[in-house]
């Protein structure tokens, strides 16, 4: 999960975290991060399968901003 300059969070999955973050920083990532500059990685978690990662992404995207902050603080 990335912290965006406006205080929001961006959540996605990847098999290469550093490469994906670099792409976001260069404006080559997701449409959202092209328009909203990411500042840093605030949460990451590894999974055995892409399916597990995608399920967690969906779960996190449904959380409120406050719940995402709690998730970040707990990890």
PDB file of N, CA, C and O in Angstrom, chain B, residues numbered from 101:
ATOM      1  N   UNK B 101       0.854  -1.158   0.000  1.00  0.00           N
ATOM      2  CA  UNK B 101       0.000   0.000   0.000  1.00  0.00           C
ATOM      3  C   UNK B 101       0.902   1.222   0.000  1.00  0.00           C
ATOM      4  O   UNK B 101       1.893   1.283   0.728  1.00  0.00           O
ATOM      5  N   UNK B 102       0.542   2.191  -0.827  1.00  0.00           N
ATOM      6  CA  UNK B 102       1.321   3.414  -0.944  1.00  0.00           C
ATOM      7  C   UNK B 102       0.589   4.579  -0.283  1.00  0.00           C
ATOM      8  O   UNK B 102      -0.636   4.678  -0.344  1.00  0.00           O
ATOM      9  N   UNK B 103       1.356   5.443   0.338  1.00  0.00           N
ATOM     10  CA  UNK B 103       0.818   6.711   0.829  1.00  0.00           C
ATOM     11  C   UNK B 103       0.913   7.697  -0.321  1.00  0.00           C
ATOM     12  O   UNK B 103       1.966   7.839  -0.942  1.00  0.00           O
ATOM     13  N   UNK B 104      -0.184   8.373  -0.602  1.00  0.00           N
ATOM     14  CA  UNK B 104      -0.257   9.355  -1.682  1.00  0.00           C
ATOM     15  C   UNK B 104      -0.120  10.744  -1.080  1.00  0.00           C
ATOM     16  O   UNK B 104      -0.474  10.953   0.081  1.00  0.00           O
ATOM     17  N   UNK B 105       0.392  11.702  -1.857  1.00  0.00           N
ATOM     18  CA  UNK B 105       0.668  13.033  -1.332  1.00  0.00           C
ATOM     19  C   UNK B 105      -0.556  13.734  -0.743  1.00  0.00           C
ATOM     20  O   UNK B 105      -0.402  14.631   0.087  1.00  0.00           O
ATOM     21  N   UNK B 106      -1.756  13.352  -1.147  1.00  0.00           N
ATOM     22  CA  UNK B 106      -2.972  13.968  -0.599  1.00  0.00           C
ATOM     23  C   UNK B 106      -3.467  13.262   0.664  1.00  0.00           C
ATOM     24  O   UNK B 106      -4.534  13.592   1.183  1.00  0.00           O
ATOM     25  N   UNK B 107      -2.691  12.284   1.161  1.00  0.00           N
ATOM     26  CA  UNK B 107      -3.054  11.568   2.380  1.00  0.00           C
ATOM     27  C   UNK B 107      -3.846  10.298   2.149  1.00  0.00           C
ATOM     28  O   UNK B 107      -4.124   9.557   3.091  1.00  0.00           O
ATOM     29  N   UNK B 108      -4.209  10.042   0.910  1.00  0.00           N
ATOM     30  CA  UNK B 108      -4.946   8.820   0.569  1.00  0.00           C
ATOM     31  C   UNK B 108      -3.958   7.654   0.466  1.00  0.00           C
ATOM     32  O   UNK B 108      -2.745   7.830   0.573  1.00  0.00           O
ATOM     33  N   UNK B 109      -4.513   6.466   0.255  1.00  0.00           N
ATOM     34  CA  UNK B 109      -3.702   5.270   0.068  1.00  0.00           C
ATOM     35  C   UNK B 109      -4.031   4.637  -1.274  1.00  0.00           C
ATOM     36  O   UNK B 109      -5.164   4.706  -1.749  1.00  0.00           O
ATOM     37  N   UNK B 110      -3.023   4.019  -1.878  1.00  0.00           N
ATOM     38  CA  UNK B 110      -3.209   3.246  -3.098  1.00  0.00           C
ATOM     39  C   UNK B 110      -2.824   1.809  -2.779  1.00  0.00           C
ATOM     40  O   UNK B 110      -1.770   1.556  -2.197  1.00  0.00           O
ATOM     41  N   UNK B 111      -3.674   0.880  -3.159  1.00  0.00           N
ATOM     42  CA  UNK B 111      -3.423  -0.529  -2.874  1.00  0.00           C
ATOM     43  C   UNK B 111      -3.411  -1.314  -4.180  1.00  0.00           C
ATOM     44  O   UNK B 111      -4.267  -1.128  -5.044  1.00  0.00           O
ATOM     45  N   UNK B 112      -2.424  -2.192  -4.302  1.00  0.00           N
ATOM     46  CA  UNK B 112      -2.337  -3.039  -5.478  1.00  0.00           C
ATOM     47  C   UNK B 112      -1.472  -4.250  -5.169  1.00  0.00           C
ATOM     48  O   UNK B 112      -0.970  -4.389  -4.054  1.00  0.00           O
ATOM     49  N   UNK B 113      -1.297  -5.117  -6.142  1.00  0.00           N
ATOM     50  CA  UNK B 113      -0.457  -6.298  -5.940  1.00  0.00           C
ATOM     51  C   UNK B 113       0.624  -6.323  -7.017  1.00  0.00           C
ATOM     52  O   UNK B 113       0.455  -5.746  -8.092  1.00  0.00           O
ATOM     53  N   UNK B 114       1.711  -6.982  -6.727  1.00  0.00           N
ATOM     54  CA  UNK B 114       2.826  -7.102  -7.659  1.00  0.00           C
ATOM     55  C   UNK B 114       3.692  -8.290  -7.263  1.00  0.00           C
ATOM     56  O   UNK B 114       3.607  -8.781  -6.137  1.00  0.00           O
ATOM     57  N   UNK B 115       4.513  -8.741  -8.179  1.00  0.00           N
ATOM     58  CA  UNK B 115       5.481  -9.784  -7.835  1.00  0.00           C
ATOM     59  C   UNK B 115       6.884  -9.190  -7.669  1.00  0.00           C
ATOM     60  O   UNK B 115       7.842  -9.917  -7.408  1.00  0.00           O
ATOM     61  N   UNK B 116       6.999  -7.863  -7.820  1.00  0.00           N
ATOM     62  CA  UNK B 116       8.285  -7.171  -7.621  1.00  0.00           C
ATOM     63  C   UNK B 116       7.990  -5.779  -7.047  1.00  0.00           C
ATOM     64  O   UNK B 116       7.791  -4.819  -7.791  1.00  0.00           O
ATOM     65  N   UNK B 117       7.965  -5.690  -5.737  1.00  0.00           N
ATOM     66  CA  UNK B 117       7.543  -4.464  -5.048  1.00  0.00           C
ATOM     67  C   UNK B 117       8.386  -3.251  -5.423  1.00  0.00           C
ATOM     68  O   UNK B 117       7.836  -2.201  -5.754  1.00  0.00           O
ATOM     69  N   UNK B 118       9.696  -3.377  -5.378  1.00  0.00           N
ATOM     70  CA  UNK B 118      10.567  -2.227  -5.673  1.00  0.00           C
ATOM     71  C   UNK B 118      10.412  -1.749  -7.116  1.00  0.00           C
ATOM     72  O   UNK B 118      10.377  -0.546  -7.377  1.00  0.00           O
ATOM     73  N   UNK B 119      10.318  -2.690  -8.043  1.00  0.00           N
ATOM     74  CA  UNK B 119      10.145  -2.334  -9.458  1.00  0.00           C
ATOM     75  C   UNK B 119       8.809  -1.617  -9.667  1.00  0.00           C
ATOM     76  O   UNK B 119       8.737  -0.622 -10.387  1.00  0.00           O
ATOM     77  N   UNK B 120       7.761  -2.129  -9.036  1.00  0.00           N
ATOM     78  CA  UNK B 120       6.426  -1.530  -9.182  1.00  0.00           C
ATOM     79  C   UNK B 120       6.384  -0.140  -8.560  1.00  0.00           C
ATOM     80  O   UNK B 120       5.786   0.774  -9.127  1.00  0.00           O
ATOM     81  N   UNK B 121       7.013   0.029  -7.396  1.00  0.00           N
ATOM     82  CA  UNK B 121       7.044   1.340  -6.749  1.00  0.00           C
ATOM     83  C   UNK B 121       7.795   2.336  -7.638  1.00  0.00           C
ATOM     84  O   UNK B 121       7.366   3.479  -7.799  1.00  0.00           O
ATOM     85  N   UNK B 122       8.900   1.903  -8.204  1.00  0.00           N
ATOM     86  CA  UNK B 122       9.671   2.774  -9.099  1.00  0.00           C
ATOM     87  C   UNK B 122       8.811   3.209 -10.287  1.00  0.00           C
ATOM     88  O   UNK B 122       8.842   4.373 -10.688  1.00  0.00           O
ATOM     89  N   UNK B 123       8.046   2.274 -10.846  1.00  0.00           N
ATOM     90  CA  UNK B 123       7.166   2.600 -11.969  1.00  0.00           C
ATOM     91  C   UNK B 123       6.131   3.648 -11.557  1.00  0.00           C
ATOM     92  O   UNK B 123       5.862   4.584 -12.309  1.00  0.00           O
ATOM     93  N   UNK B 124       5.554   3.494 -10.371  1.00  0.00           N
ATOM     94  CA  UNK B 124       4.591   4.480  -9.878  1.00  0.00           C
ATOM     95  C   UNK B 124       5.259   5.847  -9.734  1.00  0.00           C
ATOM     96  O   UNK B 124       4.679   6.864 -10.114  1.00  0.00           O
ATOM     97  N   UNK B 125       6.462   5.875  -9.192  1.00  0.00           N
ATOM     98  CA  UNK B 125       7.179   7.136  -8.973  1.00  0.00           C
ATOM     99  C   UNK B 125       7.529   7.827 -10.298  1.00  0.00           C
ATOM    100  O   UNK B 125       7.599   9.054 -10.362  1.00  0.00           O
ATOM    101  N   UNK B 126       7.744   7.044 -11.338  1.00  0.00           N
ATOM    102  CA  UNK B 126       8.091   7.587 -12.652  1.00  0.00           C
ATOM    103  C   UNK B 126       6.856   7.910 -13.497  1.00  0.00           C
ATOM    104  O   UNK B 126       6.981   8.307 -14.656  1.00  0.00           O
ATOM    105  N   UNK B 127       5.664   7.738 -12.915  1.00  0.00           N
ATOM    106  CA  UNK B 127       4.438   8.022 -13.656  1.00  0.00           C
ATOM    107  C   UNK B 127       4.067   6.939 -14.648  1.00  0.00           C
ATOM    108  O   UNK B 127       3.268   7.172 -15.555  1.00  0.00           O
ATOM    109  N   UNK B 128       4.642   5.751 -14.483  1.00  0.00           N
ATOM    110  CA  UNK B 128       4.377   4.641 -15.398  1.00  0.00           C
ATOM    111  C   UNK B 128       3.554   3.544 -14.734  1.00  0.00           C
ATOM    112  O   UNK B 128       3.393   2.461 -15.297  1.00  0.00           O
ATOM    113  N   UNK B 129       3.038   3.815 -13.549  1.00  0.00           N
ATOM    114  CA  UNK B 129       2.251   2.818 -12.826  1.00  0.00           C
ATOM    115  C   UNK B 129       0.787   2.938 -13.186  1.00  0.00           C
ATOM    116  O   UNK B 129       0.433   3.140 -14.347  1.00  0.00           O
ATOM    117  N   UNK B 130      -0.042   2.816 -12.203  1.00  0.00           N
ATOM    118  CA  UNK B 130      -1.489   2.884 -12.392  1.00  0.00           C
ATOM    119  C   UNK B 130      -1.942   4.294 -12.756  1.00  0.00           C
ATOM    120  O   UNK B 130      -1.260   5.273 -12.453  1.00  0.00           O
ATOM    121  N   UNK B 131      -3.075   4.387 -13.394  1.00  0.00           N
ATOM    122  CA  UNK B 131      -3.652   5.683 -13.762  1.00  0.00           C
ATOM    123  C   UNK B 131      -3.791   6.585 -12.533  1.00  0.00           C
ATOM    124  O   UNK B 131      -3.524   7.785 -12.599  1.00  0.00           O
ATOM    125  N   UNK B 132      -4.213   5.992 -11.412  1.00  0.00           N
ATOM    126  CA  UNK B 132      -4.408   6.775 -10.180  1.00  0.00           C
ATOM    127  C   UNK B 132      -3.105   7.412  -9.718  1.00  0.00           C
ATOM    128  O   UNK B 132      -3.100   8.576  -9.317  1.00  0.00           O
ATOM    129  N   UNK B 133      -1.997   6.670  -9.767  1.00  0.00           N
ATOM    130  CA  UNK B 133      -0.736   7.215  -9.275  1.00  0.00           C
ATOM    131  C   UNK B 133      -0.065   8.135 -10.291  1.00  0.00           C
ATOM    132  O   UNK B 133       0.882   8.842  -9.949  1.00  0.00           O
ATOM    133  N   UNK B 134      -0.542   8.135 -11.526  1.00  0.00           N
ATOM    134  CA  UNK B 134      -0.046   9.122 -12.491  1.00  0.00           C
ATOM    135  C   UNK B 134      -0.608  10.496 -12.142  1.00  0.00           C
ATOM    136  O   UNK B 134       0.059  11.514 -12.326  1.00  0.00           O
ATOM    137  N   UNK B 135      -1.835  10.514 -11.640  1.00  0.00           N
ATOM    138  CA  UNK B 135      -2.494  11.772 -11.292  1.00  0.00           C
ATOM    139  C   UNK B 135      -2.278  12.164  -9.826  1.00  0.00           C
ATOM    140  O   UNK B 135      -2.435  13.331  -9.468  1.00  0.00           O
ATOM    141  N   UNK B 136      -1.918  11.194  -8.980  1.00  0.00           N
ATOM    142  CA  UNK B 136      -1.745  11.412  -7.549  1.00  0.00           C
ATOM    143  C   UNK B 136      -0.403  10.827  -7.126  1.00  0.00           C
ATOM    144  O   UNK B 136      -0.233   9.609  -7.062  1.00  0.00           O
ATOM    145  N   UNK B 137       0.542  11.711  -6.840  1.00  0.00           N
ATOM    146  CA  UNK B 137       1.919  11.274  -6.596  1.00  0.00           C
ATOM    147  C   UNK B 137       2.060  10.425  -5.331  1.00  0.00           C
ATOM    148  O   UNK B 137       1.651  10.843  -4.247  1.00  0.00           O
ATOM    149  N   UNK B 138       2.642   9.227  -5.477  1.00  0.00           N
ATOM    150  CA  UNK B 138       2.919   8.400  -4.298  1.00  0.00           C
ATOM    151  C   UNK B 138       4.151   8.919  -3.558  1.00  0.00           C
ATOM    152  O   UNK B 138       5.089   9.425  -4.174  1.00  0.00           O
ATOM    153  N   UNK B 139       4.137   8.785  -2.220  1.00  0.00           N
ATOM    154  CA  UNK B 139       5.253   9.251  -1.415  1.00  0.00           C
ATOM    155  C   UNK B 139       6.136   8.110  -0.934  1.00  0.00           C
ATOM    156  O   UNK B 139       7.363   8.181  -1.010  1.00  0.00           O
ATOM    157  N   UNK B 140       5.488   7.044  -0.430  1.00  0.00           N
ATOM    158  CA  UNK B 140       6.269   5.919   0.084  1.00  0.00           C
ATOM    159  C   UNK B 140       5.394   4.694   0.247  1.00  0.00           C
ATOM    160  O   UNK B 140       4.165   4.773   0.235  1.00  0.00           O
ATOM    161  N   UNK B 141       6.061   3.554   0.400  1.00  0.00           N
ATOM    162  CA  UNK B 141       5.378   2.292   0.687  1.00  0.00           C
ATOM    163  C   UNK B 141       5.124   2.266   2.193  1.00  0.00           C
ATOM    164  O   UNK B 141       6.054   2.414   2.985  1.00  0.00           O
ATOM    165  N   UNK B 142       3.868   2.078   2.586  1.00  0.00           N
ATOM    166  CA  UNK B 142       3.535   2.072   4.012  1.00  0.00           C
ATOM    167  C   UNK B 142       3.111   0.694   4.518  1.00  0.00           C
ATOM    168  O   UNK B 142       3.049   0.467   5.726  1.00  0.00           O
ATOM    169  N   UNK B 143       2.820  -0.223   3.599  1.00  0.00           N
ATOM    170  CA  UNK B 143       2.407  -1.567   4.013  1.00  0.00           C
ATOM    171  C   UNK B 143       2.636  -2.531   2.864  1.00  0.00           C
ATOM    172  O   UNK B 143       2.323  -2.228   1.712  1.00  0.00           O
ATOM    173  N   UNK B 144       3.183  -3.687   3.184  1.00  0.00           N
ATOM    174  CA  UNK B 144       3.298  -4.753   2.190  1.00  0.00           C
ATOM    175  C   UNK B 144       3.212  -6.091   2.898  1.00  0.00           C
ATOM    176  O   UNK B 144       3.508  -6.211   4.087  1.00  0.00           O
ATOM    177  N   UNK B 145       2.803  -7.083   2.143  1.00  0.00           N
ATOM    178  CA  UNK B 145       2.640  -8.423   2.685  1.00  0.00           C
ATOM    179  C   UNK B 145       2.858  -9.408   1.541  1.00  0.00           C
ATOM    180  O   UNK B 145       2.408  -9.177   0.419  1.00  0.00           O
ATOM    181  N   UNK B 146       3.546 -10.500   1.830  1.00  0.00           N
ATOM    182  CA  UNK B 146       3.811 -11.508   0.804  1.00  0.00           C
ATOM    183  C   UNK B 146       2.793 -12.638   0.873  1.00  0.00           C
ATOM    184  O   UNK B 146       2.298 -12.991   1.943  1.00  0.00           O
ATOM    185  N   UNK B 147       2.492 -13.196  -0.302  1.00  0.00           N
ATOM    186  CA  UNK B 147       1.555 -14.302  -0.418  1.00  0.00           C
ATOM    187  C   UNK B 147       2.148 -15.390  -1.290  1.00  0.00           C
ATOM    188  O   UNK B 147       3.025 -15.131  -2.115  1.00  0.00           O
ATOM    189  N   UNK B 148       1.673 -16.589  -1.106  1.00  0.00           N
ATOM    190  CA  UNK B 148       2.134 -17.729  -1.901  1.00  0.00           C
ATOM    191  C   UNK B 148       1.611 -17.674  -3.331  1.00  0.00           C
ATOM    192  O   UNK B 148       2.311 -18.067  -4.264  1.00  0.00           O
ATOM    193  N   UNK B 149       0.374 -17.184  -3.507  1.00  0.00           N
ATOM    194  CA  UNK B 149      -0.229 -17.180  -4.836  1.00  0.00           C
ATOM    195  C   UNK B 149      -0.774 -15.800  -5.191  1.00  0.00           C
ATOM    196  O   UNK B 149      -1.057 -14.980  -4.318  1.00  0.00           O
ATOM    197  N   UNK B 150      -0.911 -15.569  -6.482  1.00  0.00           N
ATOM    198  CA  UNK B 150      -1.507 -14.321  -6.983  1.00  0.00           C
ATOM    199  C   UNK B 150      -2.949 -14.207  -6.504  1.00  0.00           C
ATOM    200  O   UNK B 150      -3.408 -13.116  -6.166  1.00  0.00           O
ATOM    201  N   UNK B 151      -3.652 -15.312  -6.475  1.00  0.00           N
ATOM    202  CA  UNK B 151      -5.050 -15.317  -6.037  1.00  0.00           C
ATOM    203  C   UNK B 151      -5.189 -14.819  -4.601  1.00  0.00           C
ATOM    204  O   UNK B 151      -6.081 -14.029  -4.294  1.00  0.00           O
ATOM    205  N   UNK B 152      -4.309 -15.283  -3.733  1.00  0.00           N
ATOM    206  CA  UNK B 152      -4.336 -14.831  -2.334  1.00  0.00           C
ATOM    207  C   UNK B 152      -4.055 -13.332  -2.249  1.00  0.00           C
ATOM    208  O   UNK B 152      -4.702 -12.617  -1.483  1.00  0.00           O
ATOM    209  N   UNK B 153      -3.104 -12.866  -3.027  1.00  0.00           N
ATOM    210  CA  UNK B 153      -2.745 -11.448  -3.033  1.00  0.00           C
ATOM    211  C   UNK B 153      -3.916 -10.591  -3.512  1.00  0.00           C
ATOM    212  O   UNK B 153      -4.194  -9.535  -2.944  1.00  0.00           O
ATOM    213  N   UNK B 154      -4.589 -11.046  -4.548  1.00  0.00           N
ATOM    214  CA  UNK B 154      -5.720 -10.294  -5.093  1.00  0.00           C
ATOM    215  C   UNK B 154      -6.886 -10.246  -4.108  1.00  0.00           C
ATOM    216  O   UNK B 154      -7.563  -9.224  -3.999  1.00  0.00           O
ATOM    217  N   UNK B 155      -7.121 -11.326  -3.403  1.00  0.00           N
ATOM    218  CA  UNK B 155      -8.184 -11.344  -2.394  1.00  0.00           C
ATOM    219  C   UNK B 155      -7.883 -10.350  -1.277  1.00  0.00           C
ATOM    220  O   UNK B 155      -8.778  -9.654  -0.798  1.00  0.00           O
ATOM    221  N   UNK B 156      -6.614 -10.290  -0.867  1.00  0.00           N
ATOM    222  CA  UNK B 156      -6.231  -9.342   0.179  1.00  0.00           C
ATOM    223  C   UNK B 156      -6.334  -7.908  -0.326  1.00  0.00           C
ATOM    224  O   UNK B 156      -6.736  -7.017   0.422  1.00  0.00           O
ATOM    225  N   UNK B 157      -5.982  -7.678  -1.569  1.00  0.00           N
ATOM    226  CA  UNK B 157      -6.117  -6.340  -2.157  1.00  0.00           C
ATOM    227  C   UNK B 157      -7.581  -5.891  -2.107  1.00  0.00           C
ATOM    228  O   UNK B 157      -7.873  -4.762  -1.712  1.00  0.00           O
ATOM    229  N   UNK B 158      -8.474  -6.754  -2.496  1.00  0.00           N
ATOM    230  CA  UNK B 158      -9.908  -6.432  -2.476  1.00  0.00           C
ATOM    231  C   UNK B 158     -10.367  -6.143  -1.054  1.00  0.00           C
ATOM    232  O   UNK B 158     -11.115  -5.194  -0.822  1.00  0.00           O
ATOM    233  N   UNK B 159      -9.922  -6.958  -0.100  1.00  0.00           N
ATOM    234  CA  UNK B 159     -10.302  -6.755   1.301  1.00  0.00           C
ATOM    235  C   UNK B 159      -9.809  -5.391   1.794  1.00  0.00           C
ATOM    236  O   UNK B 159     -10.558  -4.650   2.432  1.00  0.00           O
ATOM    237  N   UNK B 160      -8.569  -5.069   1.500  1.00  0.00           N
ATOM    238  CA  UNK B 160      -8.001  -3.797   1.966  1.00  0.00           C
ATOM    239  C   UNK B 160      -8.704  -2.610   1.321  1.00  0.00           C
ATOM    240  O   UNK B 160      -8.954  -1.604   1.985  1.00  0.00           O
ATOM    241  N   UNK B 161      -9.024  -2.716   0.047  1.00  0.00           N
ATOM    242  CA  UNK B 161      -9.695  -1.613  -0.646  1.00  0.00           C
ATOM    243  C   UNK B 161     -11.063  -1.307  -0.039  1.00  0.00           C
ATOM    244  O   UNK B 161     -11.556  -0.185  -0.156  1.00  0.00           O
ATOM    245  N   UNK B 162     -11.672  -2.290   0.603  1.00  0.00           N
ATOM    246  CA  UNK B 162     -12.982  -2.082   1.236  1.00  0.00           C
ATOM    247  C   UNK B 162     -12.881  -1.428   2.604  1.00  0.00           C
ATOM    248  O   UNK B 162     -13.892  -0.990   3.153  1.00  0.00           O
ATOM    249  N   UNK B 163     -11.664  -1.356   3.168  1.00  0.00           N
ATOM    250  CA  UNK B 163     -11.482  -0.756   4.489  1.00  0.00           C
ATOM    251  C   UNK B 163     -11.629   0.756   4.427  1.00  0.00           C
ATOM    252  O   UNK B 163     -11.357   1.375   3.399  1.00  0.00           O
ATOM    253  N   UNK B 164     -12.057   1.337   5.525  1.00  0.00           N
ATOM    254  CA  UNK B 164     -12.108   2.796   5.617  1.00  0.00           C
ATOM    255  C   UNK B 164     -10.682   3.326   5.773  1.00  0.00           C
ATOM    256  O   UNK B 164      -9.754   2.562   6.036  1.00  0.00           O
ATOM    257  N   UNK B 165     -10.520   4.620   5.612  1.00  0.00           N
ATOM    258  CA  UNK B 165      -9.205   5.243   5.788  1.00  0.00           C
ATOM    259  C   UNK B 165      -8.669   4.964   7.191  1.00  0.00           C
ATOM    260  O   UNK B 165      -7.491   4.653   7.367  1.00  0.00           O
ATOM    261  N   UNK B 166      -9.535   5.078   8.169  1.00  0.00           N
ATOM    262  CA  UNK B 166      -9.141   4.832   9.560  1.00  0.00           C
ATOM    263  C   UNK B 166      -8.698   3.376   9.758  1.00  0.00           C
ATOM    264  O   UNK B 166      -7.716   3.114  10.452  1.00  0.00           O
ATOM    265  N   UNK B 167      -9.418   2.443   9.154  1.00  0.00           N
ATOM    266  CA  UNK B 167      -9.057   1.025   9.258  1.00  0.00           C
ATOM    267  C   UNK B 167      -7.721   0.743   8.558  1.00  0.00           C
ATOM    268  O   UNK B 167      -6.944  -0.092   9.022  1.00  0.00           O
ATOM    269  N   UNK B 168      -7.456   1.428   7.459  1.00  0.00           N
ATOM    270  CA  UNK B 168      -6.176   1.268   6.770  1.00  0.00           C
ATOM    271  C   UNK B 168      -5.041   1.798   7.647  1.00  0.00           C
ATOM    272  O   UNK B 168      -3.973   1.189   7.704  1.00  0.00           O
ATOM    273  N   UNK B 169      -5.258   2.910   8.321  1.00  0.00           N
ATOM    274  CA  UNK B 169      -4.252   3.441   9.242  1.00  0.00           C
ATOM    275  C   UNK B 169      -3.946   2.444  10.350  1.00  0.00           C
ATOM    276  O   UNK B 169      -2.784   2.251  10.708  1.00  0.00           O
ATOM    277  N   UNK B 170      -4.975   1.814  10.892  1.00  0.00           N
ATOM    278  CA  UNK B 170      -4.804   0.801  11.926  1.00  0.00           C
ATOM    279  C   UNK B 170      -4.005  -0.380  11.390  1.00  0.00           C
ATOM    280  O   UNK B 170      -3.114  -0.883  12.075  1.00  0.00           O
ATOM    281  N   UNK B 171      -4.309  -0.827  10.181  1.00  0.00           N
ATOM    282  CA  UNK B 171      -3.586  -1.925   9.559  1.00  0.00           C
ATOM    283  C   UNK B 171      -2.097  -1.576   9.431  1.00  0.00           C
ATOM    284  O   UNK B 171      -1.236  -2.407   9.720  1.00  0.00           O
ATOM    285  N   UNK B 172      -1.806  -0.378   9.008  1.00  0.00           N
ATOM    286  CA  UNK B 172      -0.412   0.068   8.848  1.00  0.00           C
ATOM    287  C   UNK B 172       0.288   0.095  10.203  1.00  0.00           C
ATOM    288  O   UNK B 172       1.420  -0.376  10.322  1.00  0.00           O
ATOM    289  N   UNK B 173      -0.363   0.632  11.214  1.00  0.00           N
ATOM    290  CA  UNK B 173       0.242   0.735  12.552  1.00  0.00           C
ATOM    291  C   UNK B 173       0.482  -0.638  13.172  1.00  0.00           C
ATOM    292  O   UNK B 173       1.457  -0.823  13.901  1.00  0.00           O
ATOM    293  N   UNK B 174      -0.396  -1.604  12.893  1.00  0.00           N
ATOM    294  CA  UNK B 174      -0.254  -2.946  13.455  1.00  0.00           C
ATOM    295  C   UNK B 174       0.881  -3.724  12.802  1.00  0.00           C
ATOM    296  O   UNK B 174       1.353  -4.718  13.355  1.00  0.00           O
ATOM    297  N   UNK B 175       1.312  -3.283  11.646  1.00  0.00           N
ATOM    298  CA  UNK B 175       2.377  -3.991  10.931  1.00  0.00           C
ATOM    299  C   UNK B 175       3.567  -3.104  10.839  1.00  0.00           C
ATOM    300  O   UNK B 175       4.588  -3.496  10.273  1.00  0.00           O
TER     301      UNK B 175
END
